[in-house]
Amino acid sequence: MATTAFWNTDLSTPLMGLRPKLWIAVGRDYSREDVKQWILESHTAGGLSHFGVLSLPQLAAQILGVPREQIATRSMRQEALRLLMRPKAVHHRLPELKRLKRQRTFFRKLDRAIQNGRSAFAHADEAQVFSERLREKLGPSALRSELEFLGDLFQTWLEAAGLWDDPRLLEEARKKIQESGWPEGQPQPEKMLWISQHRPDARSESFLGACAQVFTIERPQLLTTQKPVTTWQRWHTVDDAAEALAERFASYKNQADTDLVDDVVLIPEDPEVKRALQRALALRGVPILDPRDPLGPRKEEALKHALLPLQLAASRFERESVVSFVRGRAGDPKLPQDYVREIYARGIHEGLASYAGGKLTALHEELTRIAAAFKPRQRLDQIAEAHLKILKDQKVSPRVLRFFEKFWNDWWQEWKILGESHRRAPFVYWWERLRDRWDGTTGWIEPLRPTFGARIYRSTQSPPPQSTPIRRLWVLGLPADTLDEPVGDYWFTNRDREILSGEFQVLSRFELRQERLNILKAWVHSSENVCFLDNHWTTDGKESDSLMPLLKEIDIEQEWVREDRGSHPRWLASLTRLPPVQPQKIDLSQNFTQGADIRLKAGALDDLSRCGFLALGRHRWKCRNLEEPDIELPPHIKGILLHQAVEELVRHRDGHGLFSITSEEALDRAWKKRAPQGLLQGLRLQGYVKKNLIEVLDSFSEDEAKYIERAQTRVLSLENDLKLTMKFPEGSVSGRPDRIDLHPQGVFVIDYKTSSDVPTGKRMLQDAYRLQMPFYALAAQQHFKKAALGLQFICLTRKSSRSRGVFFKDLNGKQPGSLTQLMARNASLLDLPREEVWSTFETQIRELLAKYAQGQFTTDPKDPRSECRSCSLRDSCGRNRLTAEAEDTVS
Ligand code: SF4
């Protein structure tokens, strides 16, 4: 028989056929598929029977005749532990575990501790000895005692339920062989190879010992005789290294697909490294030979979306879950946006009833159907049926449907075995169980497995058997401490294992380190060329330790020389100190017809006088922020509400400044007319917001009374009464001023602002800044044919400031008829002729209109510190990408 030497053993015993004389048992560091493939490739004649290559628990199950369905899966074991800990009598005996139970992955860790702990001793007597020895050396441990108790309970439960796990299989099979020999009628080899770079645990060792009484057991070593050519490249991050590697693979692919067979990538047990490599390969269309991804279900958008109906019901239709549900729906792309805007506007937090009526009627009906499907206190099969029905109604892809059919079916079968099929529970209970299972769900198998692709192995796996050495081995992202993995758990800590390993077959941290090192050496010495792709920075931003000490331990004859490769060109641009900023001048002259009739709203004129890009974004591109509801009103909504409330107050004020309605009444009327949007629902929250607004209105009323008494004006028009338009040779502007008061000498224009960040008159005039109000003054002058006496910003804040605007000295003072009462040095009080001031403003407005007509827009904020700080377009204009110094330079 033709064989290829890979292990230091004689493989001339027949491996093929229905009754092979040589069996191979593989440890956890080998993939059975790889070993089978190697045998099939190396042996031309005959087929391979199912017991030709197996793991020790599989062999034990075969000896005992245990079918696969009776072997408890990981999720079943975890559920069993949950059930075992539930009775009060048990729970009271486990105070330490009760404390640890708060950890999210508690049952996963507990299951691992029970499995590792039970495998560490060959039988119950040995467990007793372990316990005694540790008590002598370290004193009593409450947690260890609890684990011993729970381990016994778990073993009893397995026996009572007729179920098996690996430690029980190995122990019972050993007993059976020792008591009654090899089972009659069972196929039996002449020789069995145990291949693993790990030393077997105590249970496996005693089982192998029992098998050795029946047939020969050989433990071959790998023939690793290569003297590789080694290189060591250090990249900036693992992403850079992955890009470089993927680029290389992509170039093979273009030449000949089969080239990839010569390469193997070794990665650590770190999902970030795997993700970086997968992303880089996927970007270049390089397939992965075994595309199974343990994170698959958790990453796959289609599966995540299919879970959303359950999440909606469990979260009581919480806003963010509903928004995700809406956004993931197929169909009209505009519909989700409308729904989301309305959901945010209503300030919904949770609750099905919040979605009823209005624009959300159709969505509410859909959510009601979901709510009706998941009734309180259902059984698992009912939940599964309801979920699958929703998925079918949603017409999800057959692949997604098949995945969930299997998911629910597996769970239901386990539940039946656990005797829990009758259990009815609140929906949140099922949701919590489902999330635990989801975290442990393994990736789905791609229906079409590629015939070629990148071969990726984990650094804990031994090199797969193959007839020729690995041509090129790439070791990607291996951390410097990769060998120093702790082995301790809840049952036996690292220290416990160190103490026990001196006397017993217990794996300690030091032995595991040596085993890992042997595996790494085996990889290196099975390859012709080895390249370590190291990274300077870890994925969480820490500086990586040097690989040199680890590389020295690998023990090759060459010197290790590090090549510093820096960053891959794909990421390089993102690392410059000043990230690229989009153009700061936007030329839309092509879109503007020369001589066209330009019509601007007063708000657009105002924005144009603040920053060109602001006007472009807000008024031409109609950019709006989609703001999530909050416990505070969004500023613009607060403005609308206060404007309305102030209008109500002013309409109910007499000539002496007395109001016939209170601030509360004014606010209630405004609240009814302009129902606020974007505020989270809730009466207490409404009460809090209203209280703050009433304080502002009270402050306004107080100052307004003083103003009326002094200025002796009367209201000429309010916001909703009058629209002003003014035509200039360059275009026209129109808008509605908040308020115009009539004074015996002319008109006085007033604007309400909800912020106190308003400019002084001097600043407006000097910089052609905030030109909306000057426009209103000019337009009012023209409309009413009366002189414009000034303009005033009234800040609707608790301070209710009225000291900014454009004022003239002749109407300032304490005497009756004075519009303002300001200090002489106030920067809004101008000592210039009125006509000159209005004429300057008119010129500035016309210049802005002319600039707008040319289609030239520049990010030129007049006051970058105040304008840009809270501007909603910071991302669009590139402001957010500038460093503080650059911001100053640009401004
Ligand atoms: S952030 Fe500043 S520069 Fe950018 S649009 Fe807003 S105001 Fe203009």
Boltz pocket constraint, residues with backbone or C-beta under 6 A from the ligand:
constraints:
  - pocket:
      binder: B
      contacts: [[A, 610], [A, 611], [A, 612], [A, 613], [A, 614], [A, 859], [A, 860], [A, 861], [A, 864], [A, 867], [A, 868], [A, 869], [A, 871], [A, 872], [A, 873], [A, 874], [A, 877], [A, 878], [A, 879]]
      max_distance: 6.0
